Amino acid sequence: MTTSNNYQDIREAVRDLCAQFPDEYHRKIDAARTYPQEFVEALTQAGWLAALIPQEYGGSGLGLAEASVIMEEINRCSGNAGACHGQMYNMGTLLRHGSQAQKDFYLPKIASGQWRLQSMGVTEPSTGTDTTKIKTTAVKKGDRYVVNGQKVWISRVQHSDFMILLARTTPLAEVKKKSEGMSIFMVDLRAAEKSGLTVRPIPNMVNHETNELFFENLEIPAENLIGQEGQGFRYILDGLNAERTLIAAECIGDGYWFVDRVSKYVKDRVVFGRPTGQNQGVQFPIAESFIEVEAANLMRWRACELFDAHQPCGAEANMAKYLAAKASWEAANVCLQMHGGFGFACEYDIERKFRETRLYQVAPISTNLIFSYVAEHMLGLPRSF
Ligand SMILES: Cc1cc2nc3c(=O)[nH]c(=O)nc-3n(C[C@H](O)[C@H](O)[C@H](O)COP(=O)(O)OP(=O)(O)OC[C@H]3O[C@@H](n4cnc5c(N)ncnc54)[C@H](O)[C@@H]3O)c2cc1C
């Protein structure tokens, strides 16, 4: 149920794969708080998570529009792309800013699924959204960097072979611009865990594998620096438009899932001698949710179009993420409400999807920070922080 149905061939192929992993699969994984290993493996083996990797490295060289359809369909088929979306966009940083040797070394193995690059370590407990104040440092000593510090909320570390890490290489007091002096590194996670990295899982509201990381004299080979030292923050920002647009697509998938489920339910649920969906008080909020998901979808296509044409798309990616996260959350509320008590029963999957979609008001960027971006960059208002 949607007015836009482009990329039908990709949709059908992803739906066929997802059909092997029905509601019960995702429900059991959620209840057990485990990782959907078989599902992610199937997506990897089918090549879907290598959509954005160029063909010369073994990927399928598709655009962000196609990639976003893959993520949308996973969520629309009752899954949660949050288990694997990092594999889709993290490699973009390597692709755009890595050396030829790094791309030749990592990308073919990521494309084939031999290695996972699912993690990106940016957020820190004491600095939050104020990223330029990060305290994790990487100090060059000969042919190594020595890393000390702490990160929080770093996802999929236990199910990834590598992580892209942001750390300060020049103290904040010594740089002209606060966005300078940070660098990014490829971290071999399993090797790091043996010599200076401690991973502590954070139990949380969603079945999302996320962790606190503690670095104590972790040594990283200097050749793992991506791009130029000191420019890492710029490289990370570069990758965020893809991340935001893909997560917008996941929210759109969620939004359609909620609207589909609730529309079916209220046609069948008879109370006071007629389907609940015959009442305007029930059908209007559902119609409103559908309209809002559709509107968010248009902004998602606009962001994809600009990204794939190598045009600036920061505003559109942020606005798509805002609209889609808001629409999916409102659709989730309506779906839960119109199911009455049954919405709370795990076997309906609504409470699970409700929790999953709520995350995207906060991560990877919170709603307020999107408002700040739009106020400053689109409306010319003074920067508020
Ligand atoms: C499940 C989960 C997975 C995550 N995965 C990752 C990951 O893989 N890698 C990673 O690096 N990070 C990850 N994050 C971190 C996520 O990106 C941050 O939680 C998010 O950016 C918000 O930062 P914060 O939690 O530090 O909140 P804070 O920065 O403390 O902000 C808290 C609230 O205050 C508001 N606020 C703060 N400053 C302002 C201001 N100036 N004006 C208006 N409002 C303001 C924010 O909008 C927010 O709503 C994850 C988080 C979660 C919950």
The ligand as a Gaussian input file, in Angstrom:
#p B3LYP/6-31G(d) Opt

LIG

0 1
 C       20.841000       2.201000      20.388000
 C       21.841000       3.254000      20.024000
 C       22.811000       2.954000      19.073000
 C       23.802000       3.886000      18.766000
 N       24.813000       3.544000      17.897000
 C       25.883000       4.382000      17.753000
 C       27.040000       3.975000      17.005000
 O       27.087000       2.871000      16.441000
 N       28.095000       4.825000      16.934000
 C       28.102000       6.037000      17.543000
 O       29.100000       6.749000      17.454000
 N       27.005000       6.469000      18.254000
 C       25.912000       5.663000      18.368000
 N       24.812000       6.067000      19.105000
 C       24.837000       7.361000      19.756000
 C       23.837000       8.359000      19.165000
 O       24.308000       8.821000      17.930000
 C       23.653000       9.447000      20.210000
 O       22.965000       8.856000      21.323000
 C       22.872000      10.604000      19.691000
 O       23.606000      11.265000      18.682000
 C       22.568000      11.597000      20.821000
 O       23.720000      11.867000      21.571000
 P       23.711000      11.715000      23.153000
 O       23.107000      10.414000      23.478000
 O       25.061000      11.961000      23.677000
 O       22.711000      12.839000      23.639000
 P       23.066000      14.317000      24.119000
 O       24.024000      14.964000      23.187000
 O       23.395000      14.274000      25.556000
 O       21.635000      15.011000      23.908000
 C       20.495000      14.634000      24.700000
 C       19.287000      15.412000      24.205000
 O       19.522000      16.809000      24.339000
 C       19.330000      17.458000      23.092000
 N       20.342000      18.497000      22.902000
 C       21.670000      18.440000      23.170000
 N       22.257000      19.605000      22.826000
 C       21.287000      20.405000      22.336000
 C       21.264000      21.732000      21.799000
 N       22.381000      22.480000      21.714000
 N       20.083000      22.227000      21.376000
 C       18.943000      21.508000      21.473000
 N       18.905000      20.244000      21.957000
 C       20.062000      19.701000      22.380000
 C       19.521000      16.378000      22.013000
 O       18.787000      16.700000      20.868000
 C       18.992000      15.132000      22.726000
 O       17.614000      14.993000      22.512000
 C       23.781000       5.161000      19.377000
 C       22.775000       5.476000      20.304000
 C       21.817000       4.543000      20.636000
 C       20.784000       4.892000      21.662000

